Amino acid sequence: MNVFYIDGSFVPENEAVLPVTDLAVLRGYGVFDFLRTYNGVPFHLQEHLERLERSARLIGLTLPVSTDELSSIVGQTLDKNGYPESNIRLVVTGGDSEDGISPGPNPRLMVMVTQLWEMPQEWYRDGVKVITAHLDRYMPEAKSINYIPAILNLREARDRQAIESLYVNPLGYIKEGTTSNFFAFFGNTLVTPPDRILPGVTRKTVLELAAKEFTVEEREIHKDEIRLMDEAMLSSSNKEIVSVVKIDSVSLPGGGPGERVQRVAALFQEYTDRYGKQ
């Protein structure tokens, strides 16, 4: 059974609880981050911890421990579970509230480690379909636990045989997926939206790796440009790199994962194969 760190104690998963007075329960007030290990080492842990701290600060929360202490807690939680490769979810809640809406002085911390799960192999072999949703996310730079719009959009995506939904703002620009960053190739130029998105740690690594072989450009991508895309892809901690072959009703050229996306995926795999071994 998984062992979690909950508000100061390590407990079995079936004993992991939050008080019903916590603002995460009452109001959905809190932030989280998610990462995985490669070769047993948390992937860019410090960057994830800094993003968690930034997310908390954006919504008016303070981490209950320092990032150095949190790094140690993550290591201890990994050791107590002992999986070859793990998923790691970090959650900071609003804590108890006297009036049921105002944050109290004691936010809670949860570190949940589970065995790594693999995405369906056909995603990587055949590519995936995504849909678009005209929705401008509130405070997208904060990774908050408020996932109602994402859950509803993902449900629609699955109803339409897609795996992800891309947010499109009121001006018609594609921003990101509900749980992924988005990229498109126009010729040999890899383009990704520059701002009003969650700054993905995997996204940053992908851009650094891709820049070694392709032109990389951070700019707005309008929905009208979908038909001009040669290839497209998603990145995230759990998906890694997935080729997008269809957006709404538009099939991208080639009918399957393109050579450029496959090359980026190969660069990323080479990087993660070495990660933690240096």
N, C-alpha and C positions, 0 to 999 in steps of 0.2 A: 504494500500500500504506500502511496505517496506520502511524504512528510512535508508539511508546510510550516513556514514561519508566520505566526499570527500575533501581531501586537506584543512582541517580547518573548514569545514561547514557541518552541518547535512541537508540533502536534500532528498526529495522523490525520489524513485528509478527512475522514469521517467524523473527526472531532473539531474541525476548523469551523468556527462560527463568528458572527458579528452580532453585537446587540441590535435589537430592532430600533433603538434610538439613534443609531449612527446615521449621519446625513447621506451616506451612500445608499442606505435603505430608504430613508424618508424622502430624499430629494434627488437622488442620482448625482450627488456632489462628490467628486473625486477625480483622480487622474491615474493613469496606468502606463506601463511600458511593457514591451514584449521583445524578447530576443531568444536566440538559440545558441548552442555550443557547436564548435567544430573541433574535432580532436580533443573533446572534453573541456575546451576552453571557451568561456563566454565571449561571443563575437562583439568586439569593440564595446566592452562593458562600460568603460568610463564615459563614452559618448552617449550611451543609453541612459546612464545615471544623470548626466548633465541635462539630457532632454527631459527626463522625468522631473528634475528640479525646476527646469524652465516652465514645463507644463503646469506644475503646482503653483509657481509664482504668478503665472498669467491668470489663474482663476482665484488667486488670493489665499493659497495654502502654503504652508511651510513644511518641508520634510521633517519628520520627527527625529531623524538621525542624520548625521553628516553623510556625504557621498562615500567617504572612506569607510565609515562604519557599515554603510549599506553594502559596499563591495565585499566586506568581510562576511556579512550575513548571507549574501548570495553564495559565496564559497562554502560556507558551513552547510547551507541548505542542499547544495549540490552533493557535498560529501555524504550527507545523511541519506540521500536517495541512491547514489552510486550508479546511475545509468551511464552507458557508454556515451550517449548523446542525449541532450535534454532541451526541452523548451522551458523558458523562465519568464514568468509573469510577475511584474512588480505593480502593486496597487497602493495608493495613498488615499485614504478616505477622509471625509470631513470631520469624523469623530462625533461625539455626542453633542447635542444642541439643547439648550434650556427651553427655547421657544419653538423648536422643530424646524427652524429655517436658518438661524444665524449660526455660523461655525463657532465651535467651542475652541478652547486652547490646546486640545490634545488630539491631533489627527492620528489615525491608525495606519500602520504599515503591514502589508502582507507580501510575502515572497512565496510564490507557488512554483515548484519544480515538478515537471512531469516528463515521462519518457518522450523523446522526439517522435512526432508522427510525420509520415511522409504524405505528400500530396499525390493525387492520382497520376500514374506514369503517362497516361494518355494525354494529359495536359502538355507534357514536354515533347511527346512524340508527334502529336497532331496539331498543337496550338489550341487556343481557346477563343470563345466568343465573349464579348462584353457588350453591355448596353450603356446608354447615356441617360442621365436624370438631370432635369433642370432644377438645380437646388444649390444655393450658395451657403456653404457651411458656416455656422457661427464659430468664431475663434478657431480656425482650422489649425493654427500653430500649436494649440494645446491638445494633448492626447487625453481627452476627458473620457469618463465612463458613460457619458450620455451618448448612447448608440442607437436611439430610436430611429432616426432617419436612415442610418446605415442598415439596420435590420430590415426595415421596410423595403429599402431599395434592393437589398440582396435577395429578399423574397421574390420581388418582381423579376430580378435577373434570373433566378432559378426557374421561375414560371416560364421564362422565355428561353430556356436552355442555354443560359449564359452563366459564367462563374463570378462576374464582377460588374459593378455599376460605376460609371465614371460621372463625377459631379461636373455639371456645366453651369457656369455662373450666369447672371442675367444678361451679360453682354455677349453670351454665346461661346465663352472660352472654356475649354476643357481644363480642369484643375488636377484632379487625382481620383483614384478609386476609393471605395469605402474602407478598404484595408490594404491599399497598394498605391505606389507611385506609378505614374504613366510616362512612357517615352514613345516617340515615333521617329522613324528614319525617313528622311526626305533625301533620296540619293544616299551619299555617304555621310550625311550630317545627322547626328543624333540630337533630337530636340526634346526638351522637357520643360514644363511650366516652371517659372522662376520663383513665385511667391504665392502667398495665401494658400499654402499647402502645409501638411505636416512634413518637416524636414527629415526625410527618411535616412537612417544610418546606412542601410543597404544601398539606397539611392546614391548617397555620396560616394560610396565605394565603387559603384557601377560607373559613375561619371569619371572618376579618377582612372579606372582601368580602361574605359572606352576611349578616353582622350589619347591613349598611346597609339591607337590605330585609326581613329575616326575624328572628324571635326565634331565638337560638342558645342551645343548652343542652348542656353537657357532663355527661353522666350515664350510668350503666350502662343497657344495653339487654338485656333478657332475651330468650332465644330464643322464649319464649311470646308476645312482642310482635310477632313477624313478621306475623301476620295483622292486626294493627292499623295497620301502616305504610301510609301513603298513597303514598309514593315512597321510593326508596333510591338510593344512589350510592356509587361508589368514587372515591378520589383517589390519585394517585401521580405521580412525576416523568414517567414514560413514558406512563401512561394519561391524564394530566390529569384530566378529569371524565368518568366513564362512568355512565350510568343503569343501575341494577339493576332488572330487571322480573320476575325469578323467583328465589326462594330455596328450594332443595330442591324440593319439589313445590308450593310456594305461589306462585301468580301474583299480583303486586301489581296494584292497580286501574289501569285504563286500557289495559292491553295493550301499552304502549310507553313511551318516555321521557315523564315528566310535565312539566307546565309549570314547576314549581318547580325541578326539577333542571336543566331547560333554561335557566332564568334564571340559576342559579348558574354554569352552564357559560359562558353569554354574558358574565357579569361577569368570569369568569376569563380568557376570551379577550380581552376589552377590556383587561384589565390586562396580559396578556402581549404583546399587540400594541404596547403603549406601552413595554414593559420595555427598559431600556437606552437609550431615546431622550430621557429627561428631561435 
